[in-house]
Amino acid sequence: MPKLIYIQDVWEEYKIRFTIFDPLYEKGDQMFLSPNPDSGISNSLQMERTQYPEEWLMSKYGKPHQLWECVMTLHNQHGSSEG
């Protein structure tokens, strides 16, 4: 049976994934990534909790924990590898 696959081919963009672990997380907390005003990026990004706990945190904290995460898309303004 054939399956359909959607491919989104995006040129001239970079995606940067930010992940943060907060050992003091309490239910209902929110986290935002706020860029420096001089960076040229105008809006803050709301970070979301990852869906699954990260196993690699078990060696330090005794159990897996969820991370905060957001993805920022930056356009390559020069059309080269230097962006």
N, C-alpha and C positions, 0 to 999 in steps of 0.2 A: 504494500500500500504506500503510495507516495506521501511524503511529508513536505510541508511548506516551511521554508526558512527565510526569515527576514534579515537581510544584511544591511546595516547602516554604515556606509563607507564615508567617513568624514575626513577631509583633508584640511591641512593648515590649522589644526587645533591641538592643544595639549590638555590632558585631564590630570589634575593633581588631586590625589586622595589624601585627606587629613584624617588621622585616627588619634584619639586621645583616650587614655584610661584614667578614670576618676575613682579612686578607692573610697571616697566619701559620698558616693552617689546615694541619694534618697529618692524614693518614688515621687514622681511629680517634678523633679528637677529638669531644667532646660539648659542647653548649652548653645552658644552662638560663636561663630568665627567672625571676628570684627577686624577687617583689614586696616592697616595704617592709612591715614588720610593721604599721605604722599605716594601711596602705591599706585594710584590711578584706578583702583577698584572701589566702586562707590557703595556697594550694598553688603550687608552682613549676611552670612549664610547660617541657617539653623542646622545644627548637627542633630543626627538621629542616632538612637541606640542600635547597634548591630543586632541582627536577628538571632545569632547563635553566640554562646560564650566562647572565648578564645582559650584553647587548651594550653598554649605556651605560658599563660599567666599563672598556671597552677604551681610551677616550681617556686615562684616567689611568694605568692599569696595563699597557697594551700588549696585553691579551688579555681576553676575557670571563671572568668568574668567577661561581661559584655563591654564593648568599647563604644565610644561616641565616634561618629563618622560623618563626613560630608565630602562632596566632590565638587571641585571648582574647574570650570572649563575656561581656558584662556585661548584666544585666537592668535595665530602666528601672523603678526602684522607685517613681517618682512618677506614671508614666503621662502625662508631658508631654515637651515638647521639651527641657526642662532636665534630665531624667533623675533 
